[in-house]
């Protein structure tokens, strides 16, 4: 079975990125897999530009995964639309200056990194500070309008727009609710490709069940995490996926879409997975997690009921 597209997330500073791409076999493996890279733009400097050109010369499609400085929230959310727009302006200028080529632009929609760290360090007490947002529907509407305008600008510049979303956005959308968006700051945005981040490493031992529940209907699925990512002080991060877990997740995900993402490239290289994917048997049998998946579906039905009730109350 041949995939339509396999894309690896890569979230490294310039030095480690240079070392990764210079590692023997990495570019060759990516070319053989006909895979792309969604490159986290932690900075817009000349060193990163040179690594983008390295990928361009190899014919590897590169998606510009836009990110902000940590003191601006890092990911895109309802509180930083102005900073995100300014970042895109800076990205355009940087791209033109260095003659870079992009397959698309990725918008990572997640809560404010600063708030997430506060919650992890301060526990549930910190969550109470978010409750006033429940009645502030205007904040979500205004932010969404700003991001929709940004999406339209990116498209007008000739780029495909990807959004990287947590799976609960599907339940929120189906329920016509904005409750979770008000609380978390994430936004339901239009995109040419919506990538659901179905990282089973975070929800062991039920990761496969979550993937099985949210997979149907997904246009693109991201599996992981094989290693890497931002540091979250106070969080007990789970161990990365091993080869058996990654193989299971890929074989489950390909049932619903051939457009797959893997987080992360650096994790796959570190564990020796990238070269193994060149001979990966996509058609090997994998057992569906029937009973746990039904439990996840049941939880989702209850959650959608709550979200639908909130939609009737909140304006």
C-alpha positions, 0 to 999 in steps of 0.5 A: 500500500502506498501512502498519499502523504507521510509528513514528519513533525520536526521541532528543533532549534537550529543547531540540533536541526542541522545535526539531525539533517546531516545524520547519515541516511535521514534525507535519503530515507525521507526521499525514499518514503516520499515524505514531507516535513512540517518544520516548527519555525521556532525562529526565523534566522539564517541557520534555519533558512539554510536547513530549509534550503537543504530540504528544498534541494533534496526535493522534500516537501516542507510545511512552514509550521508557524510558532511564536516565542514562548512569551507570546504563548508559543502556539496559536490561540484566542489570545494572540491573533495579533502576534500570529498575524505579525509572525506571518508577516515576518515569515513572508519577509524571511521567505522572500529574503532567503528564497525558500520554498514551502508546500504549505503553512501549518497553524498549531491551535493549542492553549497558551503555553504559559497558561498550560505550564501554570496549570501543571505547576499550580494544579487545579487551583489555576483552572479556576482563573479560566472560568470567567471566560465561559461567559465571554463568547465575544472573545472567541468570535473576535479571535476566530474572525482574526484567524479566518482573515489570516487563513484567507491571506495565507491562501491568497499568497498561494499556500495550502493551510493546515491546522493542527487540532486536538480531537475534542474540536470534533465533538465541539463542532458537532455539538455547535458549542464553543464551551471548550474553545472559551475555556482553552483558547483553542479555535475551530478554524477553516483549513485546507487540511485539518490534522487531528493530533491523536497521540496515543502516548498521552492516553495509555493504555487507551490510546488505540481506542481514542484513535479508533474513535476519532479516526473515522472522518478525519482528513489527516491523522497525526500519531505519536509521540516518538520523542521530542516536543516542548518541555512542560515543567511539572508534567509527568511526560509519558515515555515515547512510543515504541516500534510496536505502538507506532506500527499499531497506530499507523496501521489503524490510522491508514484505515481512514486516511492515507494522509498521515503525520508522525510526531516527531522526525527527531524521535523516529531518527533517535529510535531507528524508526525512519529507516524501518518505515522504508520496508513497513508492511502497511497491510499487516493485520492489526486488531481493533480495540473494540471494547475500549473504543466503545467506552471512548465512544460512550464518554464522547456521547456524554460530552457532546450532550453537555456541549449541546446543553452549553450551546443552548445557554451560552451566547 
